[in-house]
Amino acid sequence: MKNIFLAVAMMVAVHAQALTLKVGVLAPDGSSWAKILKKMSKEVKKETKGEVKFKMYLGGSLGDEPDVLRKIRVGQVHGGLFTGKTLGDINGDVRIMEVPFTFNDNKSRADSLLSEMSPRFSKKFLAQGFENLGFFKIGFIYFVSKKKVTSLEGLKDLKIWSWDGDPVVETMIKQMNLSAVPLPLPDVLSSLTTGIIDAAYASPMGIIALQWNGKVNYILDFPIAYSIGAFLIDKKKWNKVKAVNQNIVRKIVKKYMIEMNESTAKENLQALDVMKSMGIETIQFGAKDMSQGKAIREKILKELTGKLFSQEIVKLTNKMIK
């Protein structure tokens, strides 16, 4: 009888030690990201001997990114893969990476700056109550359009989708005097179809995944921005993970973030090839537009410094990219 009670007690103790981290993810089940995250979760469970588990809620089943963030705040879930505006809602400084016309098409420059700034960004995430398990690189963001434009100035003639509430995008649209149509992301496809909008923007992989490629005729070969994301876990929940398991999880996540970034870079190149094969015309911009883009960047920085970005991070970033 003693042995039975001992066995039961041991089972209860093991069960008590197991910690499940619930994570909201927009990537749909079956996508390359989802497959990588599933492999990562399986390895975390194995290497921590079941003491730490990730439960991934894929395909936006917990809602969009702001919904996931709200649910973390009230303790319903514990983390998410966040991008753009939602990252900025937690840590405005990280959006310095996504200021339009910072890198043009120089990916190595963008990757280098992210590597240099990651410790600072992660420190500030921690101060805001989040453990950053790793950054992922969405890549360059392109305009796609139903109508042909041959310069940045020509964008003024288009009705362009904008993600409502994103201060970086709103400031860019203001400084470029563009005609913006704020819409939820799921409404973009139908709005391109009906003519409510003429143009939208995303990474090449995103354009294909969202099926915009079937509704547009042109892609501007002039990346407007470089987009990133981060895998954030609520600090209170993370602190419940034993130190030895924290180290194991960090090591495993780092490995799979590298795999995810390599996969994304490859898929973005493939997506560009797919669009070209479909007959979507690539529009080249000239030196005048490059110069105009730099001026727009400076105006965006001036307006958002002290509101979204800290003065310190702007100075440091400008110093690094020069």
N, C-alpha and C positions, 0 to 999 in steps of 0.2 A: 504493500500500500504506500509505503514511504517513497518508493521508486516512482510510482505513478504520480504522486503529488509533486515530486522533484521534476519529473519530465514536463508536467503541465506548467510548473513555475518557470522552467527554462523557456518553454514555448512562448509564454506570456511576455517574458523579458525580451526575447528576440523580436517579437511583434512590436513591443513598445519602442524598441530602438529603430525600427524601420521608419523612414521619413519619406513621404511622397511630395515632390515639388510639382505643383500643377502649373502648366505653362500655356499661355494663349499664343497661337501662331496663325497668321493669315494665309501662309502657303497652303495650297490645297493638297489633300491626300493624293499620293501618286506622283507628285512633282519631285524633282531631284532634291530639293531642300527637305521635303517630308521624308524621303528615303534615308537621307543622311541623318536627320534628327532621330529617326527610329533606330538606326544602327548605333548612334551615340547613346541613346537611352538604354539599349540592351547591354552595352558595354559597361555603363555606369552601374547598372544593377549587378552585373556579374562581378566587377572588380571591387565593389563595396560589400560584396556578399549579401546583397539584398537590403542593406541598411539605408541606402539612398536610391530613390526611384524618381524618374521623370515621367509625368503623365502629360503627353502633348495633346492639346486640343487644337486640331488642325482645321484649315479651311475657314477660319473665322467663326467657328462654332460658338465661341464665347463673345462674339461681336467684333467690331473693328478695334483698332488699337486704343482709342480713348476709352472704349468700354472695358477693355482688359485692364487698363491702368486704374480705372475707377474700382474695379473688382479687387485689384491688389490692395488699394487703399483701405478697403473695408474687410480684407482678410479672406475673401472668397477664393481667390487664387493667389499664386505666389510669384509669378514671373511672366515674362513675355519677350518675344522678339520684336523690338520696336524700331521704327524708322522716323525720319523727317520731323514733322511737327510734334509728334508725341515725345520723341527724344528731347526736343527743345522745351517741352512743357516741364520736363524733369530737370534738364541741365541745358540752359540756353547756349552756353559756350560751345557745345559740340556742333551746333549748327554753323559754326564758322567754316566747317569743311564743305558746306553746301551752298555757300554764297556764289551766285552765278558769275561766270566768266573769270573764275580764279585759276583754273588749270587748263582751259581750252581742251585740247585732246591729249595732254601729257599725263598718261596714267601713272607712270613711274614717279612723277613728281607728287601726284595726289597720294599714292600709296606711302611714299616716304614721309610726307607730312603727317598722315594718320599714325604711322608708326612712332614718330617723334612725340606727337601730342597725346597718344593713348594713356600714358600714366597720369597726366594732368586731368584728362577727361574722366578717367575711372575714379580718381580721388574725389572729384566733385560729385559724381554719381553716388559715391559712398556717403558723402556729406548730406545728400538728399534722401538717403535711406535705401540705396540699391547697390548690390554687389554686381559688378560688370564681369560676366564670364567671358566676354570676347566681342570684338567688333566683326561685322561682316560687311563685305563690299558689294553694294548693289551695282555700282559702276556709273558710267556717264549717262546723263539724261539728255534726250533728244526731243525736239519738236517734230511732230508728224502732222501733216496738213492735207486737206482735201483740195486746197487751192495753191497755186504756185506763187511763191514769193522768192525774190532773189537777193534780199538784203534784210538786215534787222529792221530797217525802217519800214519794209513791206509788211512786217508782222502787225502793224497798226491797222491794217485793212481786214484782219481776221478776227473772228469771235473765238477766243481761246478759253478752254476750260481752265479753271483754277480750283485748287483744293481749298475750300472755305476755311478761314481761320489760320492759315499758315502765314506768319508774319514775313518770312523770307520771300515767298512767292508774291504776296500782296504788295510788298515794297518794290520788287522787281517790276511788277505790272504797272505800278504807279510811276516809277521812274522812266519806264519805256513808253508810257502813255498808251498802253494796250487796252483792248476791249475784252474784259474778263467776264466769264459766265461761271459763277460758283456752283458746283454740283457735287453730290456724293460720287465717289469713285464708281459704284455700280451703274450709275446713270450715264456715264461717258459714252459707252458703246451705242446706246439707243439715240443719244443726242447727236453723235456723229452721223448716224443713219438719217435722222429727220432734219438735219441742218440747223439744229439749235446752236451747235458749235461747228467751227471749221477746223479747229486744231486742238491738239492735246500734247502732253509730254510725259515721257516715262523712259526707263531703260529699254534697250532693244528686246531683252528677254521679257520685260513686262508688257511691251507693245504686242508681242506675239501671244503671250499668256492671256491677255485681256481681249484678244481678237480684234484689236483696232486696225491691224494690218489689212483687214478686208474692207475697211471703210475709208482709207486714206490713199492718196496718190503720190505724196512727196514726203521725204525725210530730209531735214536740214542737217548737213554734215558739218555741224558747228555745235558741239555739246555745250549746253547752257550751264550745266552743273555736274558735280560728282556727288553721288548719294551713298550714304552708309547706314548701317543699322547696328544695334547692340542687343546682346542677350542679357537681360537684367533680371535679377532675383531679389525679392524683398529681403532687406538686411536682417530683419527680425527672424524670418524663417531660416535664412542662411546660417545665422549664428547658432541655430539648433543642430546643425550638422557638425559632427565631430571633426576636430582639426585634421586628423589623418584622412578622413573621407573628403574634406574640403580640398586637400591637395590632390587626391585621386581624381575628383570631379574636374578640377581646373585643368589638369593634364589631359584628360580625355576630351573635354570640350575644346581645348586649344587645338588638338589634333583634328577634330571634325570641323572646326571653323576654317582651318586651312583648306580642308577638302571642299567645303562649301564655297569658299572664295575662288578656288581654282575652277570648280564646276560652273560658277556664275560667269566668270570671265570667258570661259569657253562657250557657254550658251549665248552670251551677248554677241560674240563674233558670229556664231552660227545664225542667230536671229537676223543680223544685218544681211547676211548672205541670202537668207530666206526672203527677206523683203525685196532685195534686188532681183531675185529670180522670179518674183511675182510681178515685176514690172514697176515697182515703186521707184520713182526717180529720185536720185540723190542730188540735192542742191548744194553747190559749193558757195561759200561766202569769201569775200576778199579781205585785204589788209585793212581797209577802211572800217569794216565791221569788227575786226579784231580790236582796233583802237577804240571804237565806240563801246565795245563790251567792257574794256578796262575802265572807261569813264563811268559806266553804269555800276560796275562793282564798287567803285569808290563812293558813289552816292548811296548805295545800299548800306555799306559799312557805316557811313556817317550818320544815316538815319537810325540804324539799329544798335549802334554802340551805346551802352548804358541802358538800353531797353531789353535787348535779347542777349547780346554779347557783352562781356566785361571789357573795359579798356585794356586791361592787361593781356587778355587773350588775342585781341586785335593787333596790338603792337608786336606780340611774340610771333603771331602767324605771318604778319607782313615781313618781319625780319627773316623768318625762316624761308619763305618763298622767294625772297630776293637773293 
